[in-house]
Amino acid sequence: MFNNKNILITGGTGSFGKAFVKTLLKRYKPNKIIVYSRDELKQFEMAQQYSQKCMRYFIGDIRDAQRLQKAMQDVDIVVHAAALKHVPIAEYNPMECIKTNIMGSQNVIDACLANNVAYTIALSTDKAASPANLYGASKLASDRLFVAANNLIGKHKIKFSVVRYGNVLGSRGSVVPFFKKLIAEGATELPITEPNMTRFWITLQEGVDFVLKNFQRMKGGEIFVPKIASMKMTDLASAIAPDLPQKIIGIRPGEKLHEVMCPLDDSHITLEFDDHFVIKPSITFHSPIDYTSNNLGEKGKAVKVGFEYNSRDNDIWLTPKELLEKLDD
């Protein structure tokens, strides 16, 4: 479904965007890949690496509705990856977070509707489930906007869905490159916020593959959640630097002890598939949709009421060896 299509990625110069573009160019023959972001230096650097004939680079901010409208002309598929993502920075700059993550998301939706974009997937985060910080709350609001957008499509064949997953191993701004930087600078210890803290982990390529697969699965209105591994932060630090001691520094503003991807309060609308979960819309669309079977023919079943998918009680755990293997991929 990606061959001969025009595909736009907001925040396309980020870690996900670059990996997504690399995969599209390797596996498919798109007509255009439009990288939409506000950083001219990152676009310049990315254009040196990806200069294929199909590549387009648009300077623009998702806060700029008019620019989005122009960028999405004749676009078939949109991946919305742009966001203000740093938890403490969002706490200190709340309105800036809201302008980008909520108002910017609505601008993306409006531009997709105005240009009849057939398929749109917005990237979310585990922090959007039962949020404890502004970043998570803003992404939850964004998720709800994209789900509800399916009620605005009228007779047009337009679909909006959401992909929610955990921390990305090795992505820009994540803890792994931060630890590696400290080690390279000769650190004598690694900072750990809380010894019992757990997180979901996924590689960039796993995230890209999951998004691509869900474009084929989507009926519109779903929140897709992959089944991925958890790991304690202390184990992660020990795997990266087994000889370095760890210093407990306390939880940062807005941080959780454990992350959630399918909240208990959504258990009545959550379906389990072989390798992922689907959270159905809590609202009713004009045309009822059966989410127990997706467009690839995969079958899902309702989870038990009271079920919660969190990083503490997860059935899948990442070993230090598996972590190092993933970082080497």
N, C-alpha and C positions, 0 to 999 in steps of 0.2 A: 504493500500500500504506500510505499515511500518513493518508488520509482516514478520519475517524471512529475513529481509534485514540488510545490513551492512550500518550504518549511521555514518558519521563523522561530528563533529562540531568544526570549528576553533574558537579559543577564548572560548573554552567550559567550562572554569572555571569561566567565568563572570556571572553576574546576569541572563542574558538571557539563557546562556548555562546550568546552573544548573536547571533553571525552565523547560527548554526544555527536559533535561534528565529525570527529575522527572515525567513529563507528559508522555513521551515515555514509561517509565517503568510501569506506572500506567495503561495506556490504551492499550498498544500493546505488542507484543512478538518479538522484534527485535533479529536478530542473534548476531549482535555486535553493540555496541555504542562506538565510538572512540572519546575520548576527546583530542583534539589537542591544546596545549597551551605551553607557554614558562616558566611559573612560577611553579617550583617544589613544593613549599610550598602549593600553592592553589590546586595543583593536589593531594598532600598527604592528605590534609584536605578533599577534595571532595571524595577521595577514602574511607575515613572512613564512609562517609554517604551513598555512592553508591558503593557497593562492589559486586553487582550481577555478576553472571557468565558471562553475556554478556558484561560487562564493560571492556574497554581498555583505558589506559592512555598513550598518546604519548607526550613526551617533544619535542617541536619543535617550530620554529618561522616561520610565513608565509613569511618572507624574505628569508628563506632557501628553494629554489626550489627543491633541491635534496631530502631533508627530506620529503617535501610534497608529492613528487612522490611515495616514499616508503609507507608513511602513507595511501595513497589512493588506494593501491592495493586491488582489489576485493570489493571496496566500491560502493554502489548503489545510495546513497543519501548524499548530502553535504549541510550543513548550514554554510554559511560564516559569522561569527559574530565577528571575530577578527578585531580590529581597534584601532588606536590612536584617542581618542574621546574628550579630554579636549580642549575646544576652545582656551583659552589663552595660554596654553602650546604649542599647535600647532602653534600659532602665533609667539612664541618665539623660536620654534624649527622646522622651516618649512620643512627642508629636511628630518628630522626624520618622520614627518607626511607623506610626499610624499613616502618615502621608504616603510612604512607599508601600508598605505591606497590605494596607486596606484600600486606600484611595487609588493607589497604583493598580491594584488588582481589578478594581471596578473599571478603571480605564482600559485595561486589557480586555475585559469582557465586552465592554461597549464597542471597542474596535473590532473584535471578532464578530459581534452581531452585525455591525454596520457593513462588514466585508464578507459576510456569509462564510466564514471560516468553518470548514466541515468538522474538524477534530481539534479540541484543545485539552491539554492536560496541564494542570498546575502542580508544581512540586510543593509538598508540605513537609512537615517534620513531626517527629514523635512529641516535640514540645507543644504541639497544638492540641494534644489529647489531655484533658483535665489540666489546663495550663496553670503554671505557678509563676509565670513571669510575663512581661508585656510582649516580648517576642512571640511566645507561644500563643498568647491571647490574640495577637494580631494575625497570626497564621490561622488560628481557628476561625476568626472572622473571614479571612480570605477563603478558607475552605467552604464556608457556608455560602459565600457569594458565588463561588463557581458551581456549587451544587444547585442553588436556587436559579442560576442563569438558565438552566434547562427549561424553566417555566416561561422564558422570554423569547423562545425561538420561533413561535408561531408555526407556520407550515414549512419552515426551512429545515433542511436536513443538517442540523448543527448539533454537536454534542460537546458537553463539558464534563470532565471528570478530574479527580484528584489522585495523586500518588503520595503516600505518606511513608517515609522510612526514617531510619535512625542515623547516627553519626557516620560520616563517610571517612574511611581510613585514608589518611594521607592527603585529604583535601586541604586547600588553602585555609588557614585559620583553625584547623583541628588540632587536637592535643598531640598527635604523633609527630608532625613536623616541629611543633613547639618543643617537645622533649628532645628530639634529635638536635635542634639548634642549641639547647642548653648543654647537651653532651659534647657537641663540637666546640663549644666555648669553654670547656673544662669544668663544668658544674660538678660539685662534690656531693650533690643530693638532688632528687627530683621532688617537686612540690605536688602533693596529693591533697585534694580538698577534703575528702572524707574516706576513711578506710573501707567502709562497706558500700560505697557508691558503685552502681552498675550502669552500663550503657549498652544499647543495641549498636552493632557494628555492621557495616556493609562496605564493599569496595566500590570505587567509582564505576567500574565496568559492570558490576552486578546491578548498580542503580540504573545505569543506562539501559541494560538489557531488560530490566523490569519495566521501565517506562515504554520502551519499544513494544514489548509484548502486550502491554495494557492498551495501546492504541488499537491493537487487533481485537482485544477482549471487550472494550468499552461499549456500553449501551447508553451512557450518559447519566450522570448523577452519583456514580459510585465513588467511594474512597477506597483505593486499593492499598493494601498493607502486606508487604512480603514477610514470609517467615524467615527470620535471620537470627544470627547468633548474638548472645550477650557475653559480656566479659566484665569482671571487676576491674576498676581503674588501677588498683594495686597490682593485679596480675599483669595488666598491660604494661605498667611501668617496669615491672620485674622482667618481662619478656624482652623489652627494648634495652634495658640496662641492668642486667642481673647482679652486677657488682656494686651498684650505687644504692646508698640508703635512701629512704623516702621520708619527707618531712610533711606532716599534716598541717595544712594552713587554714582549714575551715571552708565551708561552702560559700561560694561567691553570691552576690546579689542575684536573686531570681532563679538560682539553681535548685534542681530536685535531687533527692537521694537516688531514686530509681525513675526510669522513664516508662511511659505508657504509650502504646500505639492503638490499642482497641480498648476504650474505657469501659468499665463495668456498667455505667449508665447507658451505654450504647449496645449492650449485649443482646437486647431484644431485636436489634436491626443488623446484627453481625452474622455473616455467613462464613463458613470455613471451607476452603478449597484445598487441594493437595499441597500447594506450595505458597499459598497466600490467603489472606482474609479480604472480605469485602464488607464495608460498612454502607448499608443502604441509606438512601435519603430518609430523613425523618418526616419530610413533607411529601404530599401527594402531587404528582404531576398530572397534567391534563389527560395524558394517555398513560395508563398503568403499564409498568415495566416489570417483567419477571427476571429478577437478578440471580435466581438459583442456577441458571445456565447462561454462560457468556457466549460471545460470538465465535469462540473457538470450540464450542461444544463441551467445555469443562463444566462439571457439576459441583455445586456447593450445597452445604446443609447448614441449618441454623445451629449456632452454638447454644450451650445451656445458659439460661438466664442467670446473671451474676458472674459470667465469665469475664475475665480481664486479661489482656495480653500485655504483660509488662516485663521489663528487663530483669527483675529479681526472680520471678517465678517461671521464666522461660524454660522450655525443654531442650533448647539448643545452646550449647556453650562453646566459646572459642578457646582452644588451648593455646599456650604460648607458642608452640610449634606451628600451629595453624595460622596464628597471627603473623608470624615472621614470614611464612610462605605467601600469605596474601600481600604483605608489604613488598615482597620481591617480584610479584606478578607485574 
